[in-house]
Amino acid sequence: MQKFNELNSLITSTDSYKVSHWLQYPQGTDAAMFYIESRGGKFDEVVTAGVNFVARVLAEPITMKQVELARVLYRKHFGKEIFNYEGWKKIAELGYVPVTFRAIPEGTVVPVKNAVATVYAEREFSWLAGWLETMTIRGIWYPSSVATLSRECKKVLAHYLDMTSDLTGEAYNITLGTRLHDFGARGATSAESAGIGGLAHLYNFIGTDTVEGMIMAISLFADYQTLFDEVENVEAIGVSIPAREHSTTISYGKENEDEAYKNSIEMFGTGFYACVYDSWDYKGAVDRIAEYKEQIIAAGGTLVVRPDSGDMIDNIMYTLRKLGEIFGYTVNSKGYKVLHNSVRIIQGDEIHGPETINRVLSWMEANKWASENIAFGMGGGLLQEVTRDTQKYAEKLCAIRVNGVWKGVYKCPKGSEWKQSKKGLLMTITNGVEFKTIDTLETEIPDGWRDAMITYYDNGVLNTSDTVGVIRERARI
């Protein structure tokens, strides 16, 4: 991996055909702007994410070793000299990447069909804006889609928590913040993907088992960074609890299954701890919790019971009723049942998004169970089931300057008019409530509106003003 990171750069983080595009622009082209937007999709608004990551990639200087490698690689890849060797050589000599990257502030929620970022390059480097499309859109669409999906789940969780719970203040915030736990690390395509997507989820929640998401936060944001010689001061952006998996349960053998659960009580019983109960017979294992109920209560913590196989609604219904019989429950002021503090549930299988969560919580509400009794774990559904088409993200050329004259450009394929792109020198503006994208070649910013974008990277200068706290505040529902 170290060798890959040394060799790969913005020169090679692109699609092959991009290598030829510097030769295809009109003669006299001396500036270009590309923009990124969600053209629609599953949800009507998106959380802008990934812009700090993209800015830091842009801030990595290009080396001559990378330029020379690309020259040979592309010559053999295409069978001819197409690579812009002189252009990239000049960039390496500059010591910085000569582009300007602006974006809606990370964490901001914006209606679809607005420009969320722009990439601008000029003079002899005008071709560079298009070259960077592969890296920049990938750096935006993926974390934005994860953050958006996570936030839509949070909307559903907050709705039912407000409806069915008496919790207020910090207890409410912590409960809501831990209702959707990131189980997605092993289902992600790479450590970097887990880090980028895992961090995007943490803009909405604090519950995670994706450690790389926390590492990504440390690498990007000053409020979570620490020097290697001061690691004792490092802060964790997310929280988790000790949890038993199938391997640590079946290691006791089927005949001694309950000894595995008792081990968890002995090791972790003073706090929150989770046990997966379906290694052999889920309902039978849940029934036998009655046999060591007093040990759970005496330890003083909270056992989180996890179904992992079978019919989700049936398992949750059975578990609520059985735990209610074993431990008892109270009825809150809104008329909903809350299990004894010694037990809760987490459903970590087959959670695909807000629709799944709504199905579970609507059943619980109808049967007068408060939603605080359950949390959800989301794995591949969170970090892997999103694609660029989930929110129809695209990056397109919107304006080009030829011989000093700006011109807005766009595409609009007949029969696929929904793909029509925006034209002009684009800026997304806001009045504090609404957003809209305007062409500054033709439209002035109206009174009461302002530029909603900020510059994250400008010709070697990196904006590091964002913090995790600020981003989480922007993403609040």
C-alpha positions in Angstrom: 0.0 0.0 0.0 2.8 2.4 0.8 4.3 1.8 -2.7 0.8 2.4 -4.3 0.4 5.7 -2.4 3.9 6.9 -3.5 3.3 6.1 -7.1 -0.4 7.1 -7.5 -1.1 10.8 -7.9 -3.6 13.2 -9.5 -1.9 12.3 -12.8 -3.1 8.7 -12.6 -6.2 9.2 -10.5 -8.2 9.7 -13.7 -9.9 7.8 -16.5 -7.7 6.9 -19.4 -9.6 9.0 -21.9 -9.0 12.1 -19.8 -5.3 11.9 -20.7 -6.2 12.9 -24.3 -8.6 15.7 -23.5 -6.0 18.5 -23.2 -5.6 18.1 -27.0 -9.3 18.4 -27.6 -10.3 21.9 -26.4 -10.7 24.8 -28.8 -7.6 26.6 -29.8 -7.1 29.6 -27.5 -8.8 28.0 -24.4 -7.4 29.8 -21.4 -9.8 28.9 -18.6 -12.5 26.4 -17.7 -14.9 25.6 -14.9 -16.5 22.3 -14.0 -19.2 21.8 -11.4 -20.6 18.9 -9.4 -24.3 18.3 -8.6 -26.8 15.7 -7.5 -29.3 15.7 -10.4 -32.0 14.1 -8.3 -32.2 10.5 -7.0 -33.6 8.7 -4.0 -33.7 11.8 -1.7 -34.6 15.4 -2.4 -31.8 16.9 -0.5 -28.1 15.9 0.0 -25.5 16.4 2.7 -22.4 17.9 1.2 -19.5 15.7 2.2 -15.9 14.8 1.1 -14.8 18.4 0.3 -12.1 18.5 2.9 -10.8 15.1 1.7 -10.7 16.3 -1.9 -9.0 19.6 -0.9 -6.2 17.7 0.9 -5.7 15.4 -2.1 -5.4 18.6 -4.3 -2.9 20.0 -1.8 -0.4 17.1 -2.3 2.4 18.3 -4.6 3.2 16.4 -7.8 6.7 14.9 -8.0 8.9 14.5 -11.1 9.0 10.8 -10.3 5.2 10.6 -10.7 5.4 12.6 -13.9 8.1 10.4 -15.4 6.2 7.2 -14.4 3.0 8.5 -16.0 4.9 9.4 -19.2 6.1 5.8 -19.7 2.9 4.2 -18.4 0.7 6.2 -20.8 3.0 5.7 -23.8 2.7 2.0 -23.4 -1.0 2.2 -22.4 -2.0 4.0 -25.6 0.8 2.9 -27.9 1.7 6.5 -28.7 2.7 9.8 -27.0 -0.6 11.5 -25.8 0.3 12.4 -22.2 0.8 16.1 -21.4 4.3 15.7 -20.2 5.3 19.4 -20.4 2.1 20.5 -18.6 2.6 18.1 -15.7 6.3 18.8 -15.6 5.5 22.5 -15.1 3.0 21.6 -12.3 5.7 19.6 -10.6 8.1 22.5 -10.8 5.4 24.9 -9.4 5.2 22.8 -6.3 1.4 23.0 -6.1 -1.6 22.0 -8.2 -2.8 25.2 -10.0 -6.6 24.9 -9.6 -9.3 26.5 -7.4 -11.8 24.2 -5.7 -14.9 25.7 -4.1 -17.7 23.9 -2.4 -20.8 24.2 -0.2 -19.4 23.9 3.3 -19.0 20.3 4.4 -22.1 19.0 6.2 -24.5 21.5 4.7 -27.8 20.1 3.5 -28.7 21.3 0.0 -31.7 20.5 -2.3 -30.7 18.4 -5.3 -30.0 20.1 -8.6 -27.7 22.7 -7.1 -24.0 22.9 -7.7 -22.3 21.7 -4.6 -18.7 22.2 -5.8 -16.7 23.8 -8.7 -13.3 23.2 -10.1 -11.6 26.1 -11.9 -8.3 26.3 -13.8 -6.9 28.9 -16.1 -4.1 30.0 -18.5 -1.8 27.2 -19.6 -3.4 24.8 -17.1 -7.0 25.3 -18.1 -7.1 21.6 -19.2 -6.5 20.5 -15.6 -10.0 21.2 -14.4 -11.4 18.4 -16.6 -8.5 16.0 -15.9 -9.4 16.1 -12.2 -13.1 15.1 -12.7 -12.5 11.4 -11.8 -11.0 12.2 -8.4 -13.2 15.1 -7.5 -16.5 13.6 -8.2 -15.6 10.3 -6.6 -14.4 12.2 -3.6 -17.8 14.0 -3.4 -20.5 11.6 -4.5 -19.5 8.7 -2.2 -19.3 10.4 1.2 -22.2 12.7 0.3 -24.4 9.7 -0.5 -23.4 7.9 2.7 -24.0 11.1 4.8 -27.3 11.7 3.1 -28.5 8.1 3.6 -27.4 8.2 7.2 -29.2 11.5 7.8 -32.4 10.2 6.2 -32.3 7.2 8.6 -31.8 9.7 11.5 -35.0 11.6 10.4 -37.0 8.4 10.9 -35.3 7.5 14.2 -35.9 11.0 15.5 -39.6 11.0 14.4 -40.3 7.8 16.4 -38.1 8.8 19.4 -40.1 12.1 19.6 -43.4 10.2 19.3 -42.7 7.4 21.8 -40.1 8.5 24.3 -39.9 10.7 27.4 -36.2 11.3 26.9 -35.0 14.9 26.9 -31.8 16.8 26.9 -28.5 14.9 26.9 -30.2 11.5 27.4 -32.2 12.2 24.2 -29.2 13.3 22.3 -27.0 10.3 23.2 -29.9 7.9 22.5 -30.6 9.4 19.1 -26.9 9.6 18.3 -26.4 5.9 19.0 -29.5 4.5 17.2 -27.7 3.8 14.0 -24.4 2.0 14.3 -21.9 1.7 11.5 -21.2 -2.0 10.8 -19.9 -1.4 7.3 -16.1 -1.7 7.5 -15.8 -5.3 6.3 -18.3 -4.6 3.5 -16.4 -1.6 2.1 -14.2 -2.0 -0.9 -11.0 -0.7 0.8 -9.7 0.9 3.9 -9.9 4.3 2.3 -13.5 3.7 1.4 -14.3 2.6 4.9 -12.6 5.7 6.2 -14.3 8.2 3.9 -17.7 6.6 4.2 -17.4 5.9 7.9 -16.6 9.5 8.6 -19.6 10.7 6.6 -21.9 8.6 8.8 -20.3 10.2 11.9 -21.5 13.6 10.8 -25.0 12.3 11.9 -24.3 9.7 14.6 -21.7 8.8 17.2 -22.1 5.0 17.0 -19.6 3.2 14.9 -17.5 0.0 14.6 -15.6 1.4 11.6 -12.4 2.5 13.2 -11.0 3.8 9.9 -13.7 6.5 10.0 -12.2 7.8 13.2 -8.7 7.7 11.7 -10.0 9.7 8.7 -11.3 12.4 11.1 -8.0 12.5 12.9 -6.2 13.0 9.5 -8.5 15.7 8.3 -9.7 17.9 11.1 -7.8 19.9 13.6 -10.2 19.2 16.5 -9.4 15.5 16.2 -5.7 15.6 15.1 -2.8 14.8 17.4 0.9 14.5 17.1 2.4 11.0 17.2 4.4 12.0 20.3 1.1 13.1 22.0 -1.1 10.1 21.2 -2.4 10.0 24.7 -4.4 13.2 23.9 -6.1 11.7 20.8 -9.9 12.1 20.8 -12.4 9.5 19.3 -15.1 10.9 17.1 -17.2 7.8 17.6 -18.2 5.3 20.4 -18.8 1.6 20.6 -19.3 -1.2 23.1 -17.9 -4.7 23.7 -19.8 -7.2 21.6 -19.8 -10.9 21.2 -19.7 -12.5 17.8 -20.5 -16.0 16.6 -16.8 -17.1 16.9 -16.5 -16.2 20.5 -19.9 -17.9 21.2 -19.5 -21.2 19.3 -16.0 -21.6 20.8 -17.8 -22.8 24.0 -19.7 -25.4 22.0 -23.5 -25.7 21.6 -23.9 -27.5 24.9 -22.2 -24.6 26.8 -23.7 -21.7 24.9 -25.0 -19.9 27.9 -21.5 -19.9 29.4 -20.4 -17.7 26.6 -23.1 -15.1 27.5 -22.2 -15.3 31.2 -18.6 -14.6 30.2 -19.8 -11.3 28.6 -21.6 -10.5 31.9 -18.5 -11.2 33.9 -16.1 -9.2 31.6 -18.3 -6.3 30.6 -21.5 -6.4 32.7 -21.0 -3.1 34.4 -21.6 -1.1 31.2 -23.3 -1.6 27.8 -22.3 -4.9 26.1 -23.9 -6.8 23.2 -24.4 -10.5 22.5 -25.5 -12.1 19.2 -27.9 -15.0 20.2 -28.6 -16.9 16.9 -25.6 -19.3 16.7 -28.1 -22.2 16.9 -31.6 -21.4 18.2 -32.2 -17.7 18.6 -35.6 -17.9 20.5 -34.4 -20.7 22.7 -31.3 -18.8 23.6 -33.4 -15.7 24.4 -35.7 -17.8 26.6 -32.8 -19.0 28.7 -31.8 -15.4 29.5 -34.3 -15.9 32.4 -31.9 -18.4 34.0 -29.1 -15.7 34.4 -31.3 -12.7 34.7 -30.2 -11.9 38.2 -26.6 -11.9 37.2 -27.3 -9.4 34.5 -29.2 -7.1 36.9 -26.6 -7.4 39.7 -23.8 -6.4 37.3 -25.5 -3.1 36.8 -25.0 -2.6 33.1 -27.1 -3.2 30.0 -27.2 -6.3 27.9 -27.9 -5.5 24.2 -29.6 -8.6 22.6 -28.8 -9.0 18.9 -30.9 -11.1 16.5 -28.9 -11.8 13.4 -30.8 -14.3 11.3 -34.4 -15.1 10.4 -37.5 -13.0 10.1 -36.5 -9.5 11.4 -40.0 -8.4 12.6 -40.8 -11.7 14.1 -37.5 -11.8 16.0 -37.8 -8.3 17.3 -41.4 -8.8 18.3 -40.5 -12.0 20.1 -37.5 -10.4 21.9 -39.4 -7.4 23.1 -42.2 -9.6 24.6 -39.8 -12.1 26.1 -37.5 -9.5 27.6 -40.6 -7.7 28.9 -41.7 -10.9 30.6 -38.3 -11.6 32.1 -37.2 -8.2 33.2 -40.4 -6.2 33.2 -41.0 -2.8 31.7 -42.4 0.6 32.6 -45.0 2.6 30.7 -44.0 6.2 30.0 -46.1 9.3 30.0 -46.9 8.8 26.3 -48.2 5.3 26.9 -45.3 3.4 25.4 -43.5 0.5 27.1 -39.8 0.8 28.0 -37.8 -2.3 28.9 -35.9 -2.5 32.2 -32.6 -0.7 31.9 -30.8 -4.0 32.1 -31.7 -4.9 28.5 -32.0 -3.4 25.0 -32.0 -4.8 21.4 -29.9 -4.1 18.4 -31.0 -5.3 14.9 -27.9 -5.5 12.7 -29.0 -7.6 9.8 -30.9 -6.6 6.6 -31.0 -2.9 7.4 -31.0 -1.1 4.0 -32.2 2.4 4.8 -34.9 4.5 6.3 -37.7 2.3 4.8 -36.5 -0.7 6.7 -36.1 1.2 10.0 -39.5 2.8 9.5 -41.0 -0.7 9.0 -39.6 -1.9 12.4 -40.4 1.3 14.3 -43.9 1.6 12.9 -44.7 -1.9 14.1 -43.2 -1.2 17.5 -45.3 2.0 17.8 -48.4 0.2 16.9 -47.7 -2.3 19.6 -46.9 0.5 22.1 -43.2 -0.1 22.4 -41.0 3.0 22.7 -38.3 3.2 20.0 -35.6 3.7 22.6 -35.7 0.0 23.2 -33.9 -0.7 19.9 -30.9 0.4 18.0 -29.9 -0.6 14.4 -26.6 -1.7 12.9 -26.1 -1.0 9.2 -23.2 -2.5 7.3 -23.2 -2.9 3.5 -26.4 -1.1 3.3 -24.7 2.0 4.7 -21.2 2.0 3.1 -21.6 -0.2 0.0 -25.2 -0.1 -1.4 -24.9 3.6 -2.5 -23.7 4.3 -6.0 -23.1 7.4 -8.0 -26.6 6.9 -9.4 -28.2 6.8 -5.9 -28.3 10.6 -6.1 -27.4 10.9 -9.8 -24.2 12.8 -9.2 -22.4 14.3 -12.2 -19.5 16.6 -12.9 -19.8 18.7 -16.1 -18.1 21.5 -17.9 -20.2 24.6 -17.5 -18.0 27.5 -18.7 -15.0 27.9 -20.9 -12.9 31.0 -21.8 -11.5 31.1 -25.3 -9.1 34.0 -26.2 -10.3 35.9 -23.1 -14.0 35.5 -23.8 -16.2 33.5 -21.4 -19.0 31.3 -22.8 -21.5 29.1 -20.9 -21.7 25.6 -22.2 -24.1 22.7 -21.5 -25.4 19.3 -22.7 -29.0 18.2 -23.1 -29.3 14.8 -24.7 -32.6 14.3 -26.6 -34.7 11.7 -24.9 -32.7 12.0 -21.7 -33.4 15.6 -20.9 -33.1 15.0 -17.2 -29.3 14.9 -17.9 -29.3 18.5 -19.0 -26.3 20.2 -17.4 -26.0 23.8 -16.1 -24.1 26.5 -18.0 -22.2 29.5 -17.1 -19.8 30.6 -14.3 -21.8 28.9 -11.6 -22.3 29.9 -8.0 -24.8 28.4 -5.5 -26.3 31.2 -3.3 -28.4 31.2 -0.2 -30.6 33.6 1.7 -30.1 31.5 4.9 -33.0 29.2 4.2 -33.1 28.5 0.5 -30.5 27.6 -2.1 -30.3 28.2 -5.8 -27.5 28.0 -8.4 -27.0 31.0 -10.7 -24.8 31.9 -13.7 -22.8 34.9 -12.7 -22.1 35.7 -16.3 -25.8 36.6 -16.7 -27.2 37.1 -13.1 -26.2 39.2 -10.2 -26.6 38.0 -6.6 -30.0 39.2 -5.5 -30.4 41.4 -2.4 -30.6 39.3 0.7 -28.7 36.4 -0.9 -25.0 35.5 -0.6 -22.5 33.2 -2.0 -23.1 29.8 -0.3 -19.7 28.3 -1.4 -16.4 28.7 0.2 -12.9 28.2 -1.2 -11.4 25.0 0.1 -8.3 25.0 -2.1 -6.7 27.7 -4.2 -3.4 27.2 -6.0 -1.6 25.7 -3.1 -3.5 27.4 -0.3 -5.6 25.0 1.8 -8.6 26.1 3.9 -8.5 24.2 7.2 -11.2 26.1 9.0 -13.7 23.2 9.3 -14.1 21.1 12.5 -16.1 18.0 13.1 -18.3 19.9 15.6 -19.1 22.6 13.0 -19.8 20.0 10.3 -22.1 18.1 12.6 -24.0 21.3 13.4 -24.5 22.0 9.7 -25.9 18.5 9.2 -28.4 18.6 12.1 -31.9 17.6 11.2 
